């Protein structure tokens, strides 16, 4: 026996081949599933707290982000949180925590956030008698992606499609769209994308009761944490849903022109959260804060920063070769701006 073999025997060192020979089949299977388990835990940690991939299903950010893009989202930068729902379900978890943020969201960021629901809904799954929404709009645990336009404390206004923040024209995103010529040529809807004149009321616009539309909107103040809002019978519809969402319960009622919060008469309310205003870059075909209101800070998931992969999502997997040929190589690993 050589000196090297004697040393190995003395200290108990075995090669990989020797170890594999001595392990039973049961032990090998156990090791395999242990490795699989810890790999799953590592992957769950990464997509929960650091970065995740999300698929873009709608046209609201065309041409910044195309339908069928798989976008990477930096969750760490804004302070990621533990899951609010069991993955791939609408089952809520009883507790979640948030990590410290690297920085706060700023104007111009492309932001992924939880869909808050219609302007009158407490939560996206709440069914109201006057709402006739498509079934897919009643889902929890759904993320949207838009561009952050207004910060807490800002005043936003849109005049003939041009966005103004605090009285100054806002920077125009590189790939913004104001008018979809192809869709406007559809015979059944020839006037859908014509600009709405100032003063023409759209009943779907947030907040209710304003003579605003998507092209001429505001001015609207974006509330911040600590703001004291004076409440009266004329503006309660603007603040009702926001207050209810802060309590996560229907706490606002009006009786005999008196406003009650949790059963107590109130003439003012102090906001508990910071709020943000989101717009789609494809302005004329985007459902965004103009329609369903502000996004609270705790609903922001992260910053979309890169297209990982892209193809035509409307082609079924059964048509595999056509699907493969639809891959957009120019968008792979494309940084978003």
N, C-alpha and C positions, 0 to 999 in steps of 0.2 A: 504494500500500500504506500502510495506516494505521500510526501509531507503535506501536500495540498489536500489530499483526500482525508488524511488523519485530522487535519485542522478543521475541515468541514464537519467531520463526524464529532469532533470534540465540542464545537460550538453549536452544533445542531443546525447548520445552514443546509438548505435543500434547494435544488434548482426548481424552476417552474414545472418542468416535466416530471420531476420526482414528486412534487406536491400534488399534481394532477393524478398521478398513479395511486397515491395513498388516499385521496378523497373519494368518498362514495358518490354514487349517482344522486342520492338524496341531498347530500351536501352541495353538490354542484348546482342543482336546481334551486336550492335555498339561496346560494350566493348570487345566482342570476337574478332572482326576484328582489333580493336586497339591493343590488346595483340598480335595477330598474326603479325601485321605490325612491332611492336617494337621488337618482337623476330626475325623477318627476318632482320631488321636493325642490330641487335646485331650479328647475324650469318654472315652477309655480312662483318661487321667490322672485325670479327675474321678471316675469310678466306682471307680477303684482306691484313691485316696488321700483323697477328700473326702466324697462322698455318693453313694449308690446307691439304686435302687429295688428292693424285693423283694416278691414276691407271697406272701400268706399262704394255705397250702393246707389247714391243719388247724384244729380247733376248740379247741385247747389254751389259747388266750388269749381266747376268747369270754367276756363281752362287752366286754373292753378292745379287742381287735382281732377283726374278723369275718373269716370265710372269704371270700375275694374282695377283701379290702383290698389295695391297693398301697401299701406303707409305705416312707417315706424313712428311710434309715439314715445317721447321722452317723459316718463312719469315722475322721475326723480327730481326734475328741475323745479317743479311747483310744489313739491312736498307730497309724495305718494302716500296712499292710505291702504290699509288692509281692505279686503273685499267687503262690500256692503251686501252682496248676494252670493249664494253658493254658485260657483262657476257653471255657466250654461243653463242656469235656471232663473226663476224669479223669486226664489225662496230667500227672504231677507235674513241676514245674520244679526244677532242681538246686539253686537258691539263691534266697533271698528276704531282703529287709531290712525293718526296721521303723523308722518315723519316731517321734520323741519324742511322748509323749502330752500333751494339754492338762491332763487330770486322770485319776485312776484311777477305775475303776467303783466305784459305791457302792450301798448297800442301797436297793432300790426302783427302780433303773434297769431299763428294759425293754431287754434286751440281745439282740443277734443274734450267734450264735456257730456255729462248726463243730460238726456232730453228731459226738460222740466214738465212737459205736458202743455196742453192748450192753456190760453191765458186765464180761463175760468176753472181749470182743474187744480185740485189740491195735489194730486199725483197723476202720472200718465195713465194709470189703470182705473181712475175714477170715472164712472159713467154718469153723465148728467142728462136730464130729459131733453134739454134744448140742443145738445150736441149730437150731430149725426156724422161721426168720424168713421173713416175706414177702420176695419178691425185691427190692422197692423199698428195703428196709432195708440192702441190701448196696452202696449207692452212696457213692462219695467225693464231695467238693466239694459237700456239702449243708449248708445253713444252717438253724438253728432260731431261733425267737424265744421267749424266756421272761422272767420277771421275776427279777432277781437278789435273792436272799433272804439268803444268808450269805456273809460275807467271809472271807478267810484269817485263821485264828486264832479265829473264832467257833465256838460250839457251838450246833447247831440241834436242836430237838425239836418234834415235832407231837403234841399231845394232843387227841384227839377233834376233829381237823381244825383246831385252833387252833395257829398257829406261834409258837414261842418262840425268841428269840435270846439266848443268854447268860442264860437264866432269866427274861427279860422278854418279855411278849407283843409280837410284831412288829406294826408298822402294817398295817392291812388295806387292800389296794388298793381304789380307788373302785368298781370293777365286778367284784369277785371273785365267783365262783360256787362253791358247795359241793355242789350237788345239782341234777341235770338231770331235772326232773319229766317233761318230754316223752319223753325216752329211757326213763325208768323205766316208762312205760306200755306199752312195746312188749311184746306178749304173750310172745314167745319169751325175753325176758330180764327178768323181773319183779323180780329181786333184785340186779341188777348194781350199783345205786347205793346200796344200803343201807350205812350206816357199818360199817367193820370194827372189832370190839372189840379192846381192848388185849390183847396176848399171842397174837393169832391170826397165825400166820406166813404171809407171802406169799413163796413161793420166788423170785418175780421181783424182789423188793426188793433194793436195794444197801445194805450189803454182804451177801454170802451168809452164811447161818448165823444171822442175827439173828431173834428172835421179833417182828418188826416188820411193819407193813403201811402203806399210804399214808395212813391216818387216824391211826394211832398209831405214831410213828416216832422213833427216837433215844432218848436224846441221842447226837449224832454230832459229833465234832470235825472242823472243816474245816482241813486242813493248810495251812501256809504255807512259803515258801522258807526253808531252813535248819533246819526242824524235824528232830529226830532221832527216828526211829520205832524203838521196840524191837520186834524180830521174834521170834515164836515160832510153834510149830506150831498154836496156837489162833487166831492172828490173821493168818496169812499170806495167807489167801484174801481178806481185806479189802484188803491192800496189794499183792498180786501184780500186778494189772493196772496199777495206778498206776506201780509201779516199771518194769514192762515198757514202758509208754508213754513214760516218761522216757528210756529207752534206745532206743525204737522198735525193739525186738527182744525175743524171748522169752529173757530172761536169768535168770529166777527158776525154780529147781528145788528139789525136796525129795527127799532120799534118806536113808533110815534116821533120820527125824525131824530131820535137819540141813538147814538152809536155805542154799542156795547162790545167789549173784548173780555172774553171769559166771564160774561155776566156782569161786568162792572162798566158803568158809563164812562166814556173816554172822549176827550176833545183833542188828544195828541197821542203819538206812539213813538217810542225810541227804537230805531232799527238795531237788530242784533248782528247783522252780517253786512259784508261788502258785496256790491253787485257790479255786473259787467254787461256790456251791450255787444251782441254778436251779429255780424252780417255775412252772408255768402258772397263770394266774389262774382258769382253768376247772378247778378242782382235781381233780374226780372223773373227768375224761376227759383227763388230761394225762400223757403219758410225759415224765418230767423227771429231775432228779438223784436222786429217790427210787428210780428204776429203773435208771439207767445211771451214776450216780455223779457225781463232781466234774468241773468244767470248768477246765482249766488256763488261765492268763492269756493264753498265746499263741494260744489258740483263739477268743478274743473278737474279733469283727469290728467291732462298733460299737454305737451306741445308736439304737434305733428311736424317732423323735420326732414323726412326722407321718404321717397317712393322706393320700396324694396323691390317690387315686381309689378307688372301690369299686363293685363290681357282683356279680351272682350268677354265680360262675365255673362253676357246673354247667350253665348254659344254653349250648349250642353256638353257634359263630359262624354256622352255617347258619340258626339261628333269630334272625336279626339284630335284628329289631324288638322281639322279646321281651327279648333281651339288653340292648338300649338302654333299654327301659322298666324294667329291673331296677337301673339306676344309683341309688346312694344319695346324693342331693345333700347330705344333712345330714352325711355323712362326708368330703366333699371338703375338703381342707386342714384336717382336724381334728387338733389337737395331742393327743398321747398323754400320759396321766398314770397 
